[in-house]
Amino acid sequence: MTDISKQQLDCGGHPIHTLQSGPDAGHLILLLHGKMFQAATWQETGTLAKLADAGYRAVALDMPGFGNSPAADIKPAEVLKAVINQVSPNGAILLGPSMGGRIALEFTFANPDLVNGLILVGAVGAQENRERLKEIALPCLAVWGGEDTISPLTNGHLLQQEVRDAILAVIPGAPHPCYLDQPDEWHRILLGFLTDKFPV
């Protein structure tokens, strides 16, 4: 059974709860969460274990006010920067669903030196940032549920068109949290992308 540890990280004196798995030397994948979810969601779906077993270092965090991280008046970008700096000096691959996708996108614009790749799952924020999408010059995977009514598939197509190195994968029949609806297909797509772009 894959070992998943609970670790508290510090962001300006505020504790940030994380779940961590995988080898220290592996590519760091930082998993964000949607508005209705938390770090533990990635343990429940098996994603943390799948990544660790494939040789990646996976860190899922609770943003302030979610899961086991107490509410704090700090910007999401400050949280991500603090976590990356404490876990990996070489930056991270950001994985963000829905609200977490917006956070990952906007963090990438502001801190391109800390981001090695982007995995956006039914992300919101693509339309609002459409003028800046061409700035992204790193591997990007966009995963969408074919029946997503919260962040329509047109957002996935926009990312595919505007981001230079973007791949769009659609899970037919899946709703907004497509990774919860069809976890096996989600893990197949995720690990296929990582194996191709970030081999261990």
C-alpha positions as CSV (number, residue, x, y, z in Angstrom):
1,M,0.0,0.0,0.0
2,T,1.3,3.4,-1.0
3,D,2.5,5.6,2.0
4,I,0.7,8.9,2.2
5,S,1.8,11.3,4.9
6,K,0.2,14.3,6.5
7,Q,2.5,17.3,6.7
8,Q,1.9,20.9,7.8
9,L,3.8,23.6,5.8
10,D,4.1,27.2,6.8
11,C,3.0,30.2,4.8
12,G,3.8,33.4,6.6
13,G,3.0,31.9,10.0
14,H,-0.2,30.2,8.7
15,P,-0.3,26.4,8.6
16,I,-1.1,24.8,5.3
17,H,-2.1,21.1,5.5
18,T,-0.8,18.8,2.8
19,L,-0.9,15.1,1.9
20,Q,2.4,13.9,0.4
21,S,3.4,10.7,-1.4
22,G,6.1,9.4,-3.7
23,P,9.9,9.7,-3.9
24,D,11.6,12.9,-2.9
25,A,13.6,13.0,-6.1
26,G,10.6,12.6,-8.4
27,H,9.0,15.4,-10.4
28,L,6.9,17.4,-8.0
29,I,3.2,17.5,-8.9
30,L,1.2,20.0,-6.8
31,L,-2.5,19.1,-6.6
32,L,-5.0,21.9,-5.9
33,H,-8.7,21.3,-5.4
34,G,-12.1,22.7,-6.5
35,K,-14.4,24.8,-4.4
36,M,-16.3,21.8,-3.0
37,F,-13.3,19.6,-2.4
38,Q,-10.0,19.3,-0.5
39,A,-6.6,17.6,-0.5
40,A,-8.2,14.4,0.8
41,T,-10.2,14.1,-2.4
42,W,-7.0,13.2,-4.2
43,Q,-6.4,10.4,-1.7
44,E,-10.0,9.1,-2.1
45,T,-9.7,9.0,-5.9
46,G,-6.5,7.1,-5.7
47,T,-4.6,9.9,-7.6
48,L,-1.9,10.4,-4.9
49,A,-1.2,6.7,-4.9
50,K,-1.2,6.4,-8.7
51,L,1.3,9.2,-9.0
52,A,3.6,7.9,-6.3
53,D,3.6,4.4,-7.8
54,A,4.6,5.9,-11.1
55,G,7.6,7.6,-9.5
56,Y,6.3,11.1,-9.1
57,R,6.3,13.2,-5.9
58,A,2.7,14.2,-5.3
59,V,1.7,16.9,-2.8
60,A,-2.0,17.8,-2.4
61,L,-2.7,20.9,-0.4
62,D,-5.7,22.4,1.4
63,M,-6.1,26.1,0.5
64,P,-6.8,28.3,3.6
65,G,-10.3,27.8,4.7
66,F,-10.6,24.4,3.1
67,G,-10.1,20.9,4.5
68,N,-7.6,21.0,7.4
69,S,-6.0,24.4,6.6
70,P,-7.5,27.2,8.8
71,A,-8.8,30.3,7.1
72,A,-6.2,33.0,6.6
73,D,-6.1,36.3,4.8
74,I,-3.4,35.3,2.3
75,K,-3.6,35.2,-1.5
76,P,-3.6,31.8,-3.2
77,A,-0.4,32.7,-5.1
78,E,1.4,33.3,-1.8
79,V,0.3,29.8,-0.6
80,L,1.6,28.1,-3.8
81,K,4.9,30.0,-3.7
82,A,5.5,29.0,-0.1
83,V,4.6,25.4,-0.7
84,I,6.8,25.0,-3.8
85,N,9.7,26.8,-2.1
86,Q,9.5,24.4,0.9
87,V,9.0,21.2,-1.1
88,S,11.0,21.6,-4.4
89,P,13.6,24.1,-5.4
90,N,13.1,23.0,-9.0
91,G,9.5,24.1,-9.3
92,A,6.3,22.1,-9.8
93,I,3.8,20.7,-12.2
94,L,0.5,22.3,-11.2
95,L,-2.7,20.2,-11.3
96,G,-5.8,22.3,-10.8
97,P,-9.5,21.3,-11.2
98,S,-12.2,24.0,-11.5
99,M,-11.4,26.8,-9.1
100,G,-7.9,25.3,-8.6
101,G,-7.4,25.6,-12.3
102,R,-7.9,29.3,-12.2
103,I,-5.5,29.6,-9.3
104,A,-2.9,27.4,-11.3
105,L,-3.4,29.5,-14.5
106,E,-3.0,32.9,-12.7
107,F,0.0,31.6,-10.7
108,T,1.7,30.5,-13.9
109,F,1.3,34.0,-15.4
110,A,2.9,35.6,-12.4
111,N,5.5,33.0,-11.5
112,P,6.5,31.2,-14.8
113,D,9.9,30.3,-13.2
114,L,8.2,28.1,-10.6
115,V,5.9,26.1,-12.9
116,N,7.2,23.2,-15.1
117,G,3.8,22.1,-16.5
118,L,0.1,22.6,-16.2
119,I,-2.7,20.1,-15.8
120,L,-6.1,21.9,-15.9
121,V,-9.3,19.9,-15.3
122,G,-12.5,21.6,-16.1
123,A,-10.8,24.8,-15.2
124,V,-12.6,28.1,-14.7
125,G,-10.8,31.3,-15.6
126,A,-9.8,30.4,-19.2
127,Q,-12.1,33.0,-20.8
128,E,-11.1,35.8,-18.4
129,N,-7.5,35.2,-19.1
130,R,-7.8,34.4,-22.8
131,E,-5.6,37.4,-23.8
132,R,-2.7,35.9,-21.8
133,L,-2.9,32.3,-22.7
134,K,-0.4,32.6,-25.5
135,E,2.2,33.5,-22.8
136,I,2.2,29.9,-21.5
137,A,5.2,28.2,-22.9
138,L,5.2,24.9,-21.1
139,P,3.5,21.5,-21.5
140,C,-0.2,21.8,-20.7
141,L,-2.9,19.1,-20.4
142,A,-6.5,20.1,-20.4
143,V,-9.0,17.4,-19.3
144,W,-12.7,18.0,-19.6
145,G,-15.9,16.1,-19.0
146,G,-18.0,16.0,-22.1
147,E,-21.0,17.0,-20.1
148,D,-19.4,19.7,-18.0
149,T,-22.1,22.4,-17.5
150,I,-20.0,24.5,-15.0
151,S,-17.0,25.1,-17.2
152,P,-18.1,24.3,-20.7
153,L,-16.0,22.3,-23.1
154,T,-15.4,25.5,-25.1
155,N,-13.0,26.5,-22.4
156,G,-11.0,23.4,-23.0
157,H,-10.9,24.1,-26.8
158,L,-9.8,27.7,-26.0
159,L,-6.8,26.4,-24.0
160,Q,-6.0,23.9,-26.8
161,Q,-6.0,26.7,-29.4
162,E,-4.2,29.4,-27.5
163,V,-1.6,27.5,-25.4
164,R,1.3,26.5,-27.7
165,D,2.0,23.1,-26.2
166,A,-1.5,22.1,-25.0
167,I,-3.3,18.8,-25.3
168,L,-7.1,18.5,-24.8
169,A,-8.5,15.2,-23.6
170,V,-12.3,14.8,-23.3
171,I,-13.9,12.2,-21.1
172,P,-17.3,11.5,-22.9
173,G,-20.4,11.6,-20.7
174,A,-18.5,12.9,-17.6
175,P,-19.7,15.9,-15.6
176,H,-17.6,18.8,-14.2
177,P,-15.6,16.7,-11.7
178,C,-14.7,14.2,-14.5
179,Y,-11.9,12.7,-12.4
180,L,-14.4,11.6,-9.8
181,D,-16.9,10.3,-12.3
182,Q,-14.4,8.2,-14.3
183,P,-11.2,7.8,-12.2
184,D,-9.7,5.0,-14.3
185,E,-9.9,7.1,-17.5
186,W,-8.7,10.1,-15.7
187,H,-5.6,8.2,-14.4
188,R,-4.9,6.8,-17.9
189,I,-4.9,10.3,-19.4
190,L,-2.9,11.9,-16.6
191,L,-0.2,9.2,-16.5
192,G,0.0,9.1,-20.3
193,F,0.7,12.9,-20.4
194,L,3.3,12.7,-17.5
195,T,5.1,9.8,-19.0
196,D,5.4,11.5,-22.3
197,K,6.3,15.0,-21.1
198,F,8.0,14.4,-17.7
199,P,9.4,10.9,-17.8
200,V,10.7,9.5,-14.5
